[in-house]
Amino acid sequence: MNVPRTDRPPRPESGDHEISTPYEHSHVLDEEEVEDLKDRWRRKVRQARKQRSVRARAAGAQAVAELVVQLPEVLAAHCVAAYAARPDEPETAPLLDALAARGVRVLLPLLSPGLRRDWAVYAGQDDLRERAPGRPPEPSGPPLGEAALADADVHLVPALAVDTTGTRLGQGGGWYDRVLRGARPGTPVIAVTNADEVYDAATAPLPRAPHDLPVHAVVTPAGITWFHRPDAA
C-alpha cells in the first residue's frame, strides 16, 4: 500500500490567488464558494497534467492496469464499470484491455438521446467513438440503461485529485455523483489518478459539497490506497 503524499494545494499562476483550504476560512463555505474553490483546484491540476510526457503517461497507464487486475475485488469480479479516458486524464486503454482479456464484462458510460445517463459494453479500442468534443470516447454498442450499473462488482472512476478522506475532485458537472447512487450497495468505488494528485486531508483537504460521494480507494501508478472499505451489501 502506498502512502498518500502530504502536500499543499497547487501553487497559483501569476495573477491568480492562492488556493485556500476550508481550514483557512473563518466561516463555513457556502455552495458557491465550494464550487469556486473546486474550479481553482481543477485549473491547477489540469495545468500540471499538461507537463506530463507521453512516455510518463504510457508507463503510468501500464502500471495502473497491472495493479488493478491483481486486486482481489477485481479478480472476483464478473463485471466492472470503468471509463475511457479523455486526453487530459490518465490513460485507461491498457486497463480496459487487461480487464477484457480476463473475461470481465466491462461497462463504459455514454450519453443517450436527451443526455440520459447510460452504459454500454466495452468491445475494444477500435469500437470507441468520440461523439462530441470534450466528451470521453464511448462504445458503439446498444445502450443498456442506467440500471445496468447495478451489475458492476467494482467501479473505477476518473478523478483530477483525491484526498485521504476519500473526497474526489471530478471534472465538474456531478455526473458520477448522480450515477453512482444507482450502484449496488457494498460495491467498491476506486478513483484512478496520478500519484502526485493524492493529498493529505490534514494539510490540503479538497473542497467537498454535501452531494459529493466519497470514493473507497484510489489507484495510481505508485500503488493502491484504501481510505475505507465499503459496507457489506
Secondary structure, DSSP 8 states (H G I E B T S, - for coil): -------------TTS-----GGG-SS---HHHHHHHHHHHHHHHHHHHTTS-HHHHHHHHHHHHHHHTTSHHHHT-SEEE-----TTS---HHHHHHHHHTT-EEEEEEEETTTEEEEEE---GGG-B--STTS--B--S----GGGGGG-SEEEEE-SEEETT--EE-SSS-HHHHHGGGS-TT--EEEE--GGGEE-TTTS-----TT----SEEEETTEEEES------
